[in-house]
Amino acid sequence: MFTTLSLVALGGAIGASLRYLSGVGVLRLIGPTEFPVAIMSVNIIGSFLMGVFAAAAAHRGLTSFSPFVMTGVLGGFTTFSAFSLETITLIERGQMGSAMLYVVLSVVLSVGGLALGLLVARGVFA
């Protein structure tokens, strides 16, 4: 268990560092913008890489690397990749209603949770 946790932590540090560097790179490439292009780019790239790894690991029997790669590196890079994988997994199981509910609830409740957190914190620190 400790070894797996260590691999997740190491992967998370690598992924978070890559997310930061990717964001900086995108902003240097296109310049400042009001639209969150850097974050969107990271989410799309991370989701693509999650799909590639999930298929490759399953095909080649490398799922033992999943904690490091999927939870650690890609989870640190973007949690959106895990969200995307869970959504597609539900769709592939034929659970379209659950998939749509998961997407809507995740987005609405996450944005709502952030908004509530801001209101609470701003009230406390005002």
N, C-alpha and C positions, 0 to 999 in steps of 0.2 A: 504493500500500500504506500509506504513512504517513497519507494523508488518511483512509482507511478506519479505520485504527487510532485516529486522533484522534476520529473520530465514535463509535467503540465506547467509547472512554474517556470522552468527554463524556456519552454516553447512560448509561454505567454510573454515573457520578457522580449524574446526575439520578435514575436508578432507585433507587440506594441511599438517596439523600435521601428519595425518596418512600416507600420501605419503612420508614424510620425514622419519618417523620411519620405514616404510616398506622398503624403499631404504637402510637405514642403516642396517636393519635386514638381507636383502638379501645379502648385501656385507659382513656382518659378517659370514653368513652361508656358502657362496661359496668362499669368498676371493676376492681380487681385480682382475678385468678382463678388457680387452680393449673393449669387447662387452658390450653394455648397458643393461645387464640382469636385473638390478634393475628396470629401467624405463619400460622395456618391460613387466616385471612381474606385475608392478602396472597397466599398460595399460590393460593387459589381465584380471586381477582380477577385476578392475573397470568396464570393459565392461561386464563381467559376472554378477557382482552385479547389474549393470544398467538393464540388461535383466531380472533378477530375480525380481527386484523391480517394473519395468514397468508392467510385467505380473501380479504380486501379487496385485499391487495397482489398476489396472484396474479390476481385478477379484473381489476384496473385497471392491471396492468403496473408496479407500484411496488415490485418486489422489490429495487430498488437502495437502498431505505431500510431494508432488513432488518438490515444491520450496526448501524445506529444504533438502530432501534426494537427489534428482536428480541434481538440479542446485547447491546446496550448498555442501553437503558432497561428493557426487560422482564427481561433477564438480571440487571441490577443490582437490580431490584425483587424478583425471585424466580427462582432457577434452576429451581424446580419447574415453571415454565411451559415451559421447554425440555424437561424430562423428560416432561411431559405431551404436548407436541407430538411428540416422538420415539416415544412409546408409541402415539399415535393413528396416526402415519404407518405404523408397522409393522402395525397392525390393518387400516388401509385397503389395504395391500398384500397382505392375506390371510395375513400371517405371524403368526397368533395365538400360536403356540408361542413364537416369538421375542419377541413383545410381553410375554407373561407371564414369560418368563425374564428379560427386561430389567427388568421391574418388581420381581420378587423379588430378583434379584441386586443391583440398584441400591439397594434399601431395606436388605436384609440386610447387604451388604458396606459400604455407607456408614455405617450405624449401628455395624457391627463395626469399621470403620476409625476412627470417632470414639472408640469405647470403647478400642481399642488405643492410640490417641494419648493419651488421658487416662491410661491405665496407665503408658505410657512416660514421659510428662511428670511425672506424680506421683512416679514412681520416681527420676527425675533431680533433681527439685526438692524432694524430701522431706527 
